Each structure stands twice: as C-alpha cells, then as structure tokens.
Amino acid sequence: MTAAPVDLSVYLVTDAAQCAARGRSVAETVARAVAGGVTAVQIREKHAAGREFLRTVLEVAAVVPERVALIINDRVDVFLAARAAGARVTGVHVGQSDLPPAAVRELIGEHAVLGLSAASPDELRAVAEHPARVHHIGIGALHATRTKADAPAALGHDGFARLARLARLSDLPVVAIGGVTPADLPRLRDAGAAGAAAVSGICAAEDPRAAARAYARAWTRNREESHI
C-alpha cells in the first residue's frame, strides 16, 4: 500500500446535526477547526442521501488546505464521485460492517488512504494478517459516547493501550475515538496513539477554532514534554 503519509494527530469527525445546532454548516465548522489546528477531517453523514453527502464533501474540499487529509466515512461511491468531480479527497474510512478492506482497496486504488475501525483483539489480528490493505486504524470507543448510536463499549485508557499494542504488530498507526477530550491526549500519546479523533468536542463547541486549538496544544505539549 503506497498511500502518502498523513498527519492524524488532531482528527475531526464531522456531525452535521451538531454543526447545525450551533448554526453552522459542516464546511464552516471544518474551516474554523482547521484554522485551530485540525490535521485530518473525516466527513461522516450517516443519514444523508448520496447527493447531499457529495455536496457536503465538495463544500468541505473547497475550504480544506492540501496539508489536511480529507477522508470520507463509509461511502466509497461518494469518495469516487468526489474524486471524479475534481475534489481533493484523500481516502475512505470504513467500519467492521462495511465493505471489506480488500474490496475497498480495489475500488479506491493503491494511493488512497484507507482507515478501518477496530474495537477488539480479533479485529486487530485480522488487520495484522493483511496490513498492506489499510493505512491506519481507529480504535474506540475510549469513553462512553452518544455521538455514535452503535459505538462499542468504552475501552478506557487501559483497554485502548492493550489494543494499541496489538495494532503495533502490523506497524499501523492508530487513532483513538469516542468521547476524547484534550485531557486524554497525554495518556493516549504515551500509549502509542498517532492521533486522537474528536466529534462533539469540536462540532458542538461554541467556537470550533478554539476547541481545535485546545486539542492541538494538548497534543503538541505532550510531544514536547516527551522530548525533555
């Protein structure tokens, strides 16, 4: 797998309903969050029709700088349509009930990023058998969360650390997700996380830029302290 490296450290997963509740579009929220330090954006639209999802992706792609990865949640068809429309989309993220990673890789090509959710040792061992198909793994939920109705049981920091160690068998970077706050970032980084994902922590925030800055500063501060 030859997808280009991406910075996963401050990873925003969007929620259109939370953005709308704050009177903002997804694209506006993303633009503010990127200004605050978000390094990767995953567009998640669980209930949107295909055309609506594509429209959101194109709007977000227009405001996201090249240095920020833009990843499409679940919908390989939307990723392909956005790419065909000339949008700069980086890749796709799928869960355990979506198309198998091997099939997704065939569809999106070898240069696109492919993320995969995992929440158990068996799921991580399956990835380790074919690591070339996947670029990174999302592990969660770290804490109990209402953002995702079908989120697995909370792992806690110790559970995340155990799964992160298993993920290292495949040399794949891992991103923590599920109720993650800036206060969690030092322990996540110490456990080997390549980044941390936020949904409501940014989308539901009064000021997405300030919220993103808090995550970015917590991540950077922990990195700097680890080198002292």
C-alpha positions as CSV (number, residue, x, y, z in Angstrom):
1,M,0.0,0.0,0.0
2,T,1.5,3.3,-1.1
3,A,-0.8,5.9,0.3
4,A,1.0,9.1,1.2
5,P,1.7,9.8,4.9
6,V,-0.9,11.9,6.6
7,D,-0.9,13.8,9.9
8,L,-3.5,12.1,12.1
9,S,-2.7,13.9,15.3
10,V,-5.9,16.1,15.6
11,Y,-8.6,14.2,13.7
12,L,-12.0,15.8,13.3
13,V,-15.0,13.6,12.5
14,T,-17.9,15.7,11.5
15,D,-21.5,15.6,12.7
16,A,-23.9,17.6,10.6
17,A,-26.6,17.8,13.3
18,Q,-24.3,19.1,15.9
19,C,-22.9,21.7,13.5
20,A,-26.5,22.8,12.6
21,A,-27.4,23.0,16.2
22,R,-24.7,25.7,16.5
23,G,-26.0,27.5,13.4
24,R,-23.1,26.4,11.2
25,S,-22.7,24.3,8.1
26,V,-20.3,21.4,8.1
27,A,-17.9,23.3,5.8
28,E,-17.9,26.3,8.1
29,T,-17.2,24.2,11.1
30,V,-14.4,22.4,9.3
31,A,-12.8,25.7,8.1
32,R,-12.8,27.1,11.7
33,A,-11.4,23.8,13.1
34,V,-8.6,23.6,10.6
35,A,-7.7,27.2,11.5
36,G,-7.4,26.0,15.1
37,G,-5.1,23.1,14.3
38,V,-7.1,20.1,13.0
39,T,-4.8,18.0,10.7
40,A,-7.3,15.5,9.3
41,V,-11.0,15.6,8.6
42,Q,-13.4,12.7,8.2
43,I,-16.8,13.6,6.7
44,R,-19.4,11.3,8.4
45,E,-23.0,11.6,7.2
46,K,-24.8,8.5,8.4
47,H,-28.3,9.7,7.4
48,A,-27.6,11.8,4.3
49,A,-28.6,10.7,0.8
50,G,-25.9,10.3,-1.8
51,R,-26.3,13.6,-3.5
52,E,-26.5,15.5,-0.2
53,F,-23.4,13.7,1.1
54,L,-21.5,14.5,-2.1
55,R,-22.5,18.2,-1.9
56,T,-21.1,18.4,1.6
57,V,-17.9,16.7,0.6
58,L,-17.4,19.2,-2.3
59,E,-18.1,22.1,0.0
60,V,-15.6,20.9,2.6
61,A,-13.0,20.1,-0.1
62,A,-13.2,23.7,-1.2
63,V,-12.1,25.0,2.2
64,V,-9.6,22.4,3.3
65,P,-5.9,23.1,2.6
66,E,-3.8,20.5,0.9
67,R,-1.9,19.7,4.1
68,V,-5.1,18.4,5.8
69,A,-6.3,14.9,4.9
70,L,-10.0,14.7,3.8
71,I,-11.4,11.3,4.4
72,I,-14.9,10.0,3.5
73,N,-16.7,7.9,6.1
74,D,-18.1,4.5,4.7
75,R,-19.3,5.7,1.3
76,V,-16.8,4.5,-1.3
77,D,-19.3,5.7,-4.0
78,V,-19.2,9.3,-2.6
79,F,-15.4,9.2,-2.5
80,L,-15.2,8.1,-6.1
81,A,-17.8,10.7,-7.2
82,A,-16.0,13.5,-5.4
83,R,-12.7,12.5,-7.0
84,A,-14.3,12.3,-10.4
85,A,-15.6,15.9,-9.8
86,G,-12.0,17.1,-9.2
87,A,-12.2,17.4,-5.4
88,R,-9.1,16.7,-3.4
89,V,-10.2,13.7,-1.3
90,T,-7.6,11.7,0.5
91,G,-9.3,8.4,1.2
92,V,-12.1,6.4,2.9
93,H,-12.7,5.1,6.4
94,V,-14.8,2.0,6.9
95,G,-16.2,0.0,9.8
96,Q,-16.4,-3.7,10.5
97,S,-19.9,-3.9,8.9
98,D,-19.0,-2.0,5.8
99,L,-17.3,-3.4,2.6
100,P,-14.2,-5.5,3.4
101,P,-10.9,-3.5,3.3
102,A,-9.7,-5.7,0.4
103,A,-12.7,-4.7,-1.7
104,V,-12.4,-1.1,-0.8
105,R,-8.7,-1.0,-1.7
106,E,-9.5,-2.4,-5.1
107,L,-12.1,0.3,-5.7
108,I,-10.1,3.3,-4.4
109,G,-6.7,2.4,-5.7
110,E,-3.4,1.9,-4.0
111,H,-2.6,5.6,-3.5
112,A,-5.7,6.5,-1.5
113,V,-5.8,6.4,2.3
114,L,-7.9,3.6,3.9
115,G,-8.8,3.7,7.6
116,L,-10.5,0.9,9.4
117,S,-12.4,0.9,12.8
118,A,-11.5,-1.8,15.3
119,A,-12.6,-2.5,18.8
120,S,-11.4,-6.0,19.7
121,P,-8.3,-8.1,19.6
122,D,-9.8,-10.4,16.9
123,E,-10.5,-7.4,14.7
124,L,-6.9,-6.2,15.1
125,R,-5.4,-9.6,14.4
126,A,-7.4,-9.8,11.2
127,V,-5.8,-6.5,10.1
128,A,-2.4,-7.7,11.0
129,E,-2.8,-10.6,8.6
130,H,-3.2,-8.2,5.7
131,P,-1.7,-4.8,6.8
132,A,-0.9,-3.6,3.3
133,R,-4.7,-3.0,2.7
134,V,-5.1,-0.5,5.5
135,H,-3.4,2.8,6.2
136,H,-4.5,3.4,9.8
137,I,-6.8,2.0,12.5
138,G,-9.4,3.9,14.5
139,I,-9.7,2.3,18.0
140,G,-12.6,3.1,20.3
141,A,-14.7,4.0,21.9
142,L,-12.3,5.4,24.5
143,H,-15.2,6.7,26.7
144,A,-18.9,6.2,26.6
145,T,-20.4,8.4,23.9
146,R,-23.9,9.2,22.5
147,T,-22.4,10.6,19.2
148,K,-22.5,7.2,17.5
149,A,-25.5,5.0,18.3
150,D,-23.7,1.7,17.6
151,A,-20.5,2.6,19.3
152,P,-18.8,-0.4,21.1
153,A,-18.4,-0.5,24.8
154,A,-16.0,2.0,26.3
155,L,-12.4,0.7,26.4
156,G,-11.0,3.2,28.9
157,H,-7.3,4.1,28.7
158,D,-6.1,0.7,29.8
159,G,-8.2,-1.0,27.1
160,F,-7.0,1.4,24.5
161,A,-3.4,0.8,25.4
162,R,-3.8,-3.0,25.1
163,L,-5.4,-2.7,21.7
164,A,-2.7,-0.2,20.6
165,R,0.0,-2.7,21.5
166,L,-1.7,-5.3,19.3
167,A,-2.0,-2.8,16.4
168,R,1.7,-2.3,16.5
169,L,2.1,-5.9,15.3
170,S,1.0,-4.6,11.9
171,D,3.0,-1.4,12.2
172,L,-0.1,0.6,11.5
173,P,-0.8,4.0,13.2
174,V,-3.8,4.1,15.5
175,V,-6.2,6.9,16.3
176,A,-8.3,7.0,19.4
177,I,-12.0,7.9,19.1
178,G,-15.0,8.1,21.4
179,G,-15.5,10.9,23.9
180,V,-11.9,12.0,23.6
181,T,-11.1,15.3,25.3
182,P,-7.8,17.3,25.3
183,A,-7.1,16.0,28.8
184,D,-6.9,12.4,27.4
185,L,-4.2,13.2,24.9
186,P,-1.1,12.8,27.1
187,R,-2.1,9.2,28.1
188,L,-3.2,8.4,24.5
189,R,0.1,9.5,23.1
190,D,2.0,7.6,25.8
191,A,0.0,4.5,24.8
192,G,1.3,4.8,21.2
193,A,-1.6,6.7,19.5
194,A,-0.7,8.6,16.3
195,G,-3.7,10.9,16.9
196,A,-7.0,11.4,18.6
197,A,-10.4,12.0,17.0
198,A,-13.0,14.4,18.2
199,V,-16.6,14.8,17.2
200,S,-18.8,16.7,19.7
201,G,-15.7,18.1,21.3
202,I,-15.3,20.3,18.2
203,C,-18.6,20.1,16.2
204,A,-20.8,21.0,19.3
205,A,-18.3,23.6,20.6
206,E,-19.3,27.3,20.6
207,D,-16.0,28.1,19.0
208,P,-14.7,25.2,16.8
209,R,-11.4,27.1,16.3
210,A,-10.7,27.4,20.0
211,A,-11.8,23.8,20.6
212,A,-9.5,22.5,17.9
213,R,-6.7,24.7,19.3
214,A,-7.1,23.0,22.7
215,Y,-6.7,19.6,21.2
216,A,-3.7,20.7,19.1
217,R,-2.0,22.3,22.0
218,A,-2.5,19.4,24.3
219,W,-1.0,17.1,21.6
220,T,1.9,19.3,20.9
221,R,2.6,20.0,24.6
222,N,2.7,16.3,25.3
223,R,5.1,15.7,22.4
224,E,7.4,18.5,23.6
225,E,7.4,17.2,27.2
226,S,8.2,13.7,26.0
227,H,11.5,15.0,24.5
228,I,12.6,16.8,27.6
